[in-house]
Amino acid sequence: MNGFIFTLMLIAMGLTLLSLIAGIFVMAKGGKLNEMYANKLMRARVYSQGFALALFAVAFLMNQTA
């Protein structure tokens, strides 16, 4: 089970990084692309970051009881 949680944490961290980089790129590009996608990408970053933190908490709690 710990391997599964660890894999999910890596995926969530990767998604966080990917959405952060994409959001910064879109904001730097500006224009119509920025208006359409910047807020959505930053919102996706917040959601994936929250998911990663929740997985860290689950992994921490699982190691406390083991």
C-alpha positions in Angstrom: 0.0 0.0 0.0 2.8 2.4 0.7 4.2 1.9 -2.8 0.8 2.8 -4.2 0.6 6.0 -2.1 4.2 6.9 -3.0 3.4 6.5 -6.7 0.3 8.6 -6.4 2.4 11.3 -4.6 4.9 11.3 -7.4 2.1 11.7 -10.0 0.5 14.5 -8.0 3.8 16.3 -7.6 4.5 15.9 -11.4 1.1 17.3 -12.3 1.7 20.2 -9.9 5.0 21.0 -11.5 3.6 20.6 -15.0 0.6 22.9 -14.4 2.9 25.5 -12.7 5.3 25.6 -15.6 2.5 25.7 -18.2 0.7 28.5 -16.3 3.9 30.6 -16.0 4.6 30.0 -19.7 1.0 31.0 -20.7 1.1 34.1 -18.5 4.5 35.2 -19.9 3.1 34.7 -23.5 0.2 37.0 -22.7 -2.6 37.9 -25.0 -5.6 35.8 -25.8 -3.9 32.6 -24.6 -3.4 34.2 -21.2 -7.0 35.2 -21.0 -8.3 31.7 -21.9 -6.0 29.4 -19.9 -3.9 31.1 -17.2 -6.5 31.0 -14.5 -7.5 27.4 -15.3 -3.9 26.2 -15.2 -3.3 28.0 -11.9 -6.5 26.5 -10.5 -5.3 23.0 -11.7 -2.0 23.6 -9.9 -3.8 24.4 -6.6 -6.0 21.3 -6.9 -3.0 19.0 -7.7 -1.0 20.5 -4.9 -3.8 20.0 -2.5 -4.1 16.4 -3.6 -0.3 15.9 -3.2 -0.5 17.3 0.4 -3.4 15.1 1.2 -1.4 12.1 0.0 1.6 13.2 2.2 -0.7 13.4 5.2 -2.1 9.9 4.4 1.4 8.5 4.1 2.5 10.1 7.3 -0.5 8.8 9.2 0.0 5.3 7.8 3.6 5.3 9.0 2.6 6.5 12.4 0.4 3.5 13.0 2.7 0.9 11.5 
